[in-house]
Amino acid sequence: MRHLLSAGDLSRDEATLILDTAGELAQVGDRSVKKLPTLRGRTVVNLFYEDSTRTRTSFELAAKRLSADVINFSAKGSSVSKGESLKDTALTLQAMGADGVVIRHSASGAPHRLANWVDGSVLNAGDGTHEHPTQALLDAFTMRERLGRLEGLRVAVVGDILHSRVARSNVLLLTTLGAHVTLVAPPTLMPVSVHTWPCEVSYDLDEVLPKSDVVMMLRVQAERMHDSFFPSVREYSRNYGLDGERLSRMPEEAIVMHPGPMVRGMEISAQVADSPRCTVTEQVANGVSLRMAVLYLLLGGS
């Protein structure tokens, strides 16, 4: 494995290796000295054409904990905003000798193009509405930590599926790892091609909740919406929001997940967001260990 571009590229063995490696690296986070010398002398470039506090910080922390040098390249206020193309930027990074490039871009497929232009490893940190493979990996890691297995788990992914790269990556990865995924959304927020995805589809949250081990709530991505996809926030919350009453109808051991940032009061109530069954802060912590594992395996930690 030289790049991580899509969750669908990972075999079950490769995905399991990443999760197992993350489990070992998570123990480093518990030590007083959190650094390993593994990637000393390697350079990782964070190339972010879209804002993302959590993902960028998480990759930066992961690289630094492995002793890599990190260059943060934000497209705002850089030569990109002066019209430099992705290819020119890639050639610049290539000239600098970047060993790994972490890219987030609003255009689906940008990381795949970048992988053709640089010698280093490319990690997709989110491309358009296409994929976000490390998010799916950290989600799977969190499920396995909390519930002890992935095989046979019933996972409901709820909300703005249409604009969600997290949903697509999770469907691909969780299916590979033996879980059963059901997508739940209003018809207007379901992709046209959803029948080709390896999962089930439902428009009725209340019917799916009692049968789910994991309920993953997605943020409604207002910034990607140029039309009206549902009548009102209140209407959306009433049909597809997770509140205390709905939480009580889930199986006792079931957990609630969210890739963040949460819109409290819309897709998730404050009561649920702050409940011990909600794994949001664990997902963030696990994200660092998981991204350490990916950098370690891609950039040749021995």
Buried (B, 14 or more C-beta within 10 A) or exposed (E): EEBBBBBBBBEEEBBBBBBEBBBEBBEBBEEEEEEBEBBEEBBBBBBBBBEBEBBBBBBBBBBBBBBBBBBBBBBEEEEBEEEEEBEEBBEBBBEEEBBBBBBBBEEEBBBBBBBEBBEBBBBBBBBBBBBBBBBBBBBBBBBBBBBEEBEEBBBBBBBBBBBBBBBBBBBBBBBBBEBBBBBBBBEEBBBEEBEEBEBBBBBEBEEBBEBBBBBBBBBBBEEEBEEEBBEEBEEBBEBBBBBEEBBEEBEEEBBBBBBBEBBEBBBBBEBBBEBEBBBBEBBBBBBBBBBBBBBBBBBEBE
